[in-house]
């Protein structure tokens, strides 16, 4: 699997946490790309964002939560990060809230780079 990311590691940190916790981080290949001036990102994500994960079959997944869920499904540790019982929905709600907070603060930072 190939994880496509930018020099800003904040975009992939939750993916890396899930990969470590799931015991599959050693299966990841990392492809660094540059934001704003790279056509490479568009090959893997139709909105030109990171992270993107190219699965072993060549198909791409994008969006942090989708990538995290996929990596968690590959867990070889016997322990899953995402619960499968009724605790799943509060956990996913917390992920969504965290993503929204991260997006809001990161957008301010990224816009500052454009000046």
C-alpha positions in Angstrom: 0.0 0.0 0.0 1.2 3.5 -0.8 0.3 6.5 1.4 0.5 9.8 -0.5 1.1 12.8 1.7 2.6 16.3 1.8 5.5 17.7 3.8 3.0 18.7 6.5 2.7 15.5 8.6 -0.4 16.8 10.3 -2.5 15.5 7.5 -1.5 11.9 8.0 -0.9 11.7 11.7 -4.2 10.0 12.5 -3.6 7.5 9.7 -0.2 6.7 11.1 -1.6 6.2 14.6 -4.1 3.7 13.3 -1.5 2.0 11.2 0.8 1.6 14.2 -2.1 0.5 16.5 -3.3 -2.0 13.9 0.2 -3.4 13.3 0.3 -2.7 9.6 2.6 0.4 9.5 5.4 -1.8 8.0 3.2 -2.5 5.0 3.0 1.2 4.1 5.1 2.8 1.4 5.3 6.5 1.7 5.1 8.9 -1.3 5.7 12.5 -0.5 4.2 15.2 -2.8 4.1 18.9 -2.7 0.9 20.9 -2.2 -0.4 23.5 -4.7 2.2 22.7 -7.4 1.9 19.0 -7.9 -0.2 17.1 -10.4 0.6 13.9 -8.5 -2.0 14.5 -5.8 -4.7 14.6 -8.5 -3.9 11.1 -9.6 -5.0 9.7 -6.3 -7.7 12.1 -5.0 -10.3 13.9 -7.2 -10.2 17.0 -5.0 -6.4 17.2 -4.9 -6.1 16.6 -1.2 -4.1 14.4 1.1 -3.9 11.8 2.5 -4.6 9.3 -0.2 -4.0 5.6 0.1 -3.3 3.4 -3.0 -4.3 -0.1 -2.0 -2.4 -3.2 -3.2 -5.0 -3.7 -6.0 -4.2 -0.2 -7.4 -7.4 1.5 -6.3 -7.2 4.7 -4.3 -8.9 5.5 -1.1 -9.1 9.1 0.2 -10.3 10.9 3.2 -8.7 10.3 6.6 -11.6 8.4 8.1 -12.0 6.1 5.1 -8.3 5.3 5.1 -8.2 4.8 8.9 -11.2 2.4 8.7 -9.5 0.4 5.8 -6.2 0.2 7.7 -8.0 -0.9 10.9 -9.8 -3.6 8.9 -6.3 -5.1 8.1 -5.3 -5.3 11.7 -3.0 -8.2 12.5 -2.9 -7.4 16.2 -6.3 -8.8 16.9 -7.4 -5.5 18.3 -9.4 -3.0 16.4 -9.2 0.8 16.8 -12.8 1.4 15.7 -15.4 -0.5 17.8 -17.9 -2.6 16.0 -20.6 -2.6 18.7 -22.8 0.3 19.8 -19.7 2.2 20.9 -18.9 2.7 17.1 -21.2 5.6 16.6 -20.0 7.8 19.5 -16.4 7.0 18.4 -17.1 8.0 14.8 -18.9 11.2 16.0 -15.8 12.1 18.0 -13.6 11.5 14.9 -15.9 13.8 12.8 -15.7 16.5 15.5 -11.9 16.2 15.6 -11.7 16.3 11.8 -13.8 19.5 11.7 -11.7 21.2 14.3 -8.5 20.2 12.5 -9.8 21.3 9.1 -10.8 24.7 10.5 -7.4 25.4 12.1 -5.4 23.9 9.3 -7.3 26.0 6.7 -6.2 29.2 8.5 -2.6 28.0 8.4 -2.6 26.9 4.8 -4.1 30.2 3.7 -1.3 32.0 5.4 1.2 30.1 3.2 -0.4 31.6 0.1 0.5 35.2 0.9 
